[in-house]
């Protein structure tokens, strides 16, 4: 990175690029990865390099102007991190960082200092004034984010996240982080002189082809260590598992097995971590295939595809596994694999565990825990499973504490619609609870719509039935939301209540496939009192669903 933020490059984000989109989850993950890589026991010069992937530029040889085709999110996040860390460093370090953030001007040519990274035209003034200026950086909490576009809110949120995390570090840790980013963190820069070539390169780099995967390499290593007279049989076993799962899922299987053994977030390449975490503990290749690969492949298939088989309780287990797949992460899969592989013959235990796993995963999702927090919690669950601990104990990491339950209920009662990745998940889980498993969710499109519209038209009955304060309170809460099996229509969404019931919420059929929506259609009026009662009822259903 010390060679990237220099006069050799003047990065710019072209107008056709999407706005800056990394949230605290992605930015926090990058920072934690860098801290873990930098916080090694040996001297900095003996550190393993950290690889941040590749960026694709339109850039003429010998000219610094660099149009970013791929890599905007990483470059912007790194620049934000370098800007924030100046708050905590001595003057000489901060001055050195300034030279990495800004290109020195030329007074002879009348040029002032320029940022080495220019965002899209709409965001650059804000980025330069609020994120790159050291005085503004010291007043981060004073920046009003309400009403800002998502890109600028993300910039401020990530800067605050970095500031709060860096404040917990020692001076030595902060200096070491900066030196590690500068000298031991790498990007591969792919540059071409025109956009068409750059885009073709970008497409090739991001396509998933049938290239050699880590599972192919591990197959070669493991099978190669099997005695020659048994290699054919073990090769057939290996390839049978790969065939059953499919190439992509089979490659993912090894990442999940690594998590089961390591119980921590991956910090290095999967091959390196798999060898150190798994193969060192199961060095015999035949034992690895028979006692690790095969049982975990079968458990992975059952868990990830809702394919658990048993004479008792299988349907409810598979319904819960299907519900878990609605989440925006797969971090829950390794604990599921670990438990299912150990207790597959005990359907009652499997059902109880899956209920608890769903409850924990749902609560962490509602409470918006980031990937590092989720992995840490699931790591403790894996340890408890491995140790044979009582997972039903209130102190088990599989169970929720009183404060976690209270926080979950509090957030469920808030403005659910405002959290994009949460609203559809909660609505589908709630609708499924109301249907007692009888609803069908195999629709091409499912959207979340408001009953009371966000912006009623002038003269609307909505403005008579709700004060501004009441509308602001209720519009984004559960009680005011329904599911539709088609895309939302902003114009139709502003209709009066009776009009919505007759056509928009039912598609003209007079019925809806979703119990949540059917409940609304049965109401004769939509008032604050109706919403208050409905909110209590819906929250009660969710509390019952997740035992809160």
Secondary structure, DSSP 8 states (H G I E B T S, - for coil): -TTTSSTT-EEE--TTS------HHHHHHHHHHHHHHH--SS-GGG---EEEEEEEEE--TT--EEEEEE-HHHHHHHHHHHHHHGGGS-HHHHHHHHHHHEE--BTTTTB--EESEE--HHHHHHIIIIII-HHHHTTGGG---TT--HHHHHHHHHHHHHHHHHHTS-HHHHHHHHHHHHHHEEEEEEEESSHHHHHHHHHHHHS--S---HHHHHHHHHHHTS-GGGHHHHHHHHHHHHHHH-HHHHHHHHHHHHHHHH-S---S-HHHHHIIIIITTS--HHHHIIIIIHHHHHHHHHHHTT----SSSHHHHHHHHHHHTTSS--TTHHHHHHHHHHHTT-HHHHHHHHHHHHHHHHHHHHTT--HHHHHHHHHHHHHHHHHT--TTSTTSTTS--HHHHHHHHHHHTS-GGGSHHHHHHHHHHHHHHHHTT------S--EEEESS-SS--TT-HHHHHS-HHHHHHHTTSGGGEEEESS---TTGGGS-HHHIIIIITTTTSS--S-HHHHHHHT-S---HHHHHHHHHHHHHHHHHHTT-
